[in-house]
Amino acid sequence: MKTKKLALYTGVAAIVIGAGATTLALQADESAQPSASLTESGEAGQAITIYKSPNCGCCQDWVEHLAANGFDTRIVETDNLNEIKQQHGVPRDMASCHTALIGNLVIEGHVPANDILAYLEDPNFNTIGLSVPGMPHGTPGMETGRKDDYQVIAFNANGQQQVFREHKDY
C-alpha cells in the first residue's frame, strides 16, 4: 500500500512540477516578446517618473503634456523635493518646481516633451540632466497667456552647463 501511495504522490508531484514549468516557460516567452499592438501602434512610451508636490497644479499640467506626447508617466508626490534634487545632482541654479527621471537622466522643471525626445535621440556625453530653471511663462504646464523666452539647459555632474535649446517667439 505504501508503494502505491508513494507512486501516486510522486506522479501528482511530477504533474504539478511539469505544469508549473510549462506555465513559467510560456510566461517567459510572452514577456520576452513585445506586445504587437503596442509595438505596431507606437503607443509604448518612454517611461518617466515625476517627483512633485501634491499641491502643484503646474506640475500636473506638465505631466499631462508629457502623457499627451507619448510618455509613460509615473507620479511620486512628495513634500521633500529638495532631497530628490540633491540625490540626483541638480545644481541650485537649475532648480524648478518638479524633478523627473528617465533612467539616469534628470529632467528639471518645465522642459518640453519634444526637447526631451530630441535629447534622448542624441544624448551629450557626461550630461546628467536637462533643465528649464525657474518657471517661465509659456513653458508646458505654465501656459498663462504670456510667453517668455527661455532656454533648456543641459548640465553635468561637474556643474558645467550649456544651452541645449532656445525658445523665442514660439
C-alpha positions as CSV (number, residue, x, y, z in Angstrom):
1,M,0.0,0.0,0.0
2,K,2.8,2.4,0.9
3,T,4.4,1.8,-2.5
4,K,1.2,2.7,-4.3
5,K,0.7,5.9,-2.3
6,L,4.3,6.8,-2.9
7,A,3.9,6.2,-6.6
8,L,0.7,8.3,-6.6
9,Y,2.3,11.2,-4.7
10,T,5.3,11.1,-7.0
11,G,3.1,11.1,-10.1
12,V,1.0,14.0,-8.8
13,A,4.2,15.9,-7.9
14,A,5.6,15.4,-11.4
15,I,2.4,16.6,-13.0
16,V,2.3,19.8,-10.7
17,I,6.0,20.5,-11.4
18,G,5.6,19.9,-15.1
19,A,2.5,22.2,-15.3
20,G,4.4,24.9,-13.3
21,A,7.4,24.7,-15.5
22,T,5.3,24.9,-18.6
23,T,3.4,27.9,-17.3
24,L,6.7,29.7,-16.4
25,A,8.1,28.9,-19.8
26,L,5.1,30.3,-21.5
27,Q,5.2,33.5,-19.4
28,A,8.9,33.9,-20.0
29,D,8.3,33.6,-23.8
30,E,5.4,36.1,-23.6
31,S,7.4,38.7,-21.7
32,A,10.4,38.4,-24.0
33,Q,8.3,39.4,-26.9
34,P,6.9,43.0,-27.1
35,S,3.1,43.3,-27.4
36,A,2.3,43.5,-31.1
37,S,-0.4,46.1,-30.6
38,L,1.9,48.5,-28.6
39,T,4.8,48.0,-31.0
40,E,2.7,48.4,-34.1
41,S,0.8,51.4,-32.9
42,G,3.8,53.2,-31.4
43,E,1.9,53.6,-28.1
44,A,4.7,52.2,-25.9
45,G,6.1,55.5,-24.5
46,Q,9.3,56.4,-22.8
47,A,8.9,55.8,-19.0
48,I,9.4,58.9,-16.8
49,T,9.0,59.2,-13.1
50,I,8.0,62.7,-11.9
51,Y,8.6,63.8,-8.3
52,K,6.2,66.7,-7.5
53,S,4.4,68.4,-4.7
54,P,0.9,67.1,-4.2
55,N,-0.4,70.7,-4.3
56,C,1.2,71.9,-7.6
57,G,-1.1,72.4,-10.5
58,C,1.5,73.5,-13.0
59,C,3.4,70.3,-12.3
60,Q,0.3,68.2,-13.0
61,D,-0.2,70.2,-16.3
62,W,3.4,69.3,-17.3
63,V,2.7,65.7,-16.6
64,E,-0.4,65.8,-18.8
65,H,1.8,67.5,-21.5
66,L,4.2,64.6,-21.4
67,A,1.4,62.0,-21.4
68,A,-0.1,63.7,-24.5
69,N,3.3,63.4,-26.2
70,G,3.6,59.7,-25.7
71,F,5.5,59.4,-22.4
72,D,4.5,56.7,-19.9
73,T,4.2,58.9,-16.7
74,R,4.5,57.8,-13.1
75,I,3.9,60.4,-10.4
76,V,5.5,60.3,-7.0
77,E,4.1,63.0,-4.7
78,T,6.5,64.3,-2.1
79,D,6.9,67.2,0.3
80,N,10.7,66.8,0.2
81,L,11.7,67.8,-3.4
82,N,15.0,69.3,-2.2
83,E,16.2,65.9,-1.1
84,I,15.3,64.4,-4.6
85,K,17.2,67.2,-6.3
86,Q,20.2,66.7,-4.1
87,Q,20.2,62.9,-4.7
88,H,20.3,63.4,-8.4
89,G,22.8,66.3,-8.6
90,V,20.5,69.2,-9.7
91,P,22.5,72.4,-9.2
92,R,20.7,75.1,-7.3
93,D,20.6,77.5,-10.3
94,M,19.0,74.7,-12.4
95,A,16.2,74.0,-9.9
96,S,12.5,74.3,-10.6
97,C,9.2,73.1,-9.1
98,H,9.5,69.4,-10.0
99,T,12.1,66.8,-10.8
100,A,11.7,63.8,-13.2
101,L,13.8,60.8,-14.1
102,I,14.1,58.9,-17.4
103,G,16.6,56.2,-16.4
104,N,19.6,58.1,-15.1
105,L,18.7,61.3,-17.0
106,V,17.3,64.1,-14.7
107,I,14.6,66.4,-16.2
108,E,14.2,69.5,-14.0
109,G,11.3,71.8,-14.5
110,H,9.0,72.5,-17.5
111,V,11.2,71.0,-20.2
112,P,9.1,70.5,-23.4
113,A,8.5,66.9,-24.4
114,N,10.0,67.5,-27.9
115,D,13.2,68.7,-26.3
116,I,13.4,65.6,-24.1
117,L,12.8,63.3,-27.1
118,A,15.4,65.2,-29.2
119,Y,18.0,64.8,-26.4
120,L,17.2,61.1,-26.0
121,E,17.9,60.6,-29.7
122,D,21.3,62.2,-29.5
123,P,22.5,62.5,-25.8
124,N,25.5,64.5,-24.9
125,F,28.4,62.8,-23.2
126,N,28.5,63.5,-19.4
127,T,25.2,65.3,-19.3
128,I,23.1,64.2,-16.3
129,G,20.1,66.4,-16.9
130,L,18.1,69.0,-18.8
131,S,16.5,71.9,-17.0
132,V,14.3,74.9,-17.6
133,P,15.3,76.8,-14.5
134,G,12.6,78.7,-12.6
135,M,9.1,78.6,-14.0
136,P,9.0,80.7,-17.2
137,H,5.5,81.7,-18.6
138,G,4.7,79.8,-21.8
139,T,6.6,76.6,-21.0
140,P,4.5,73.4,-21.0
141,G,2.4,73.5,-17.8
142,M,2.9,77.3,-17.4
143,E,0.6,78.4,-20.2
144,T,-0.7,81.7,-18.7
145,G,-1.2,83.6,-21.9
146,R,2.2,85.3,-21.6
147,K,5.2,83.7,-23.4
148,D,8.6,84.4,-22.0
149,D,11.7,83.5,-24.0
150,Y,13.5,80.6,-22.2
151,Q,16.3,78.1,-22.6
152,V,16.6,74.4,-22.0
153,I,20.0,73.9,-20.3
154,A,22.0,70.6,-20.3
155,F,24.0,70.2,-17.1
156,N,26.6,67.7,-15.9
157,A,27.9,66.4,-12.6
158,N,30.8,68.9,-12.6
159,G,28.4,71.9,-12.7
160,Q,29.1,72.7,-16.3
161,Q,26.1,73.9,-18.3
162,Q,25.3,74.6,-21.9
163,V,22.2,75.7,-23.8
164,F,20.5,72.7,-25.4
165,R,17.6,74.5,-27.0
166,E,16.4,78.1,-27.0
167,H,12.7,79.1,-27.3
168,K,12.0,82.6,-28.6
169,D,8.9,83.8,-30.4
170,Y,7.2,80.5,-30.2
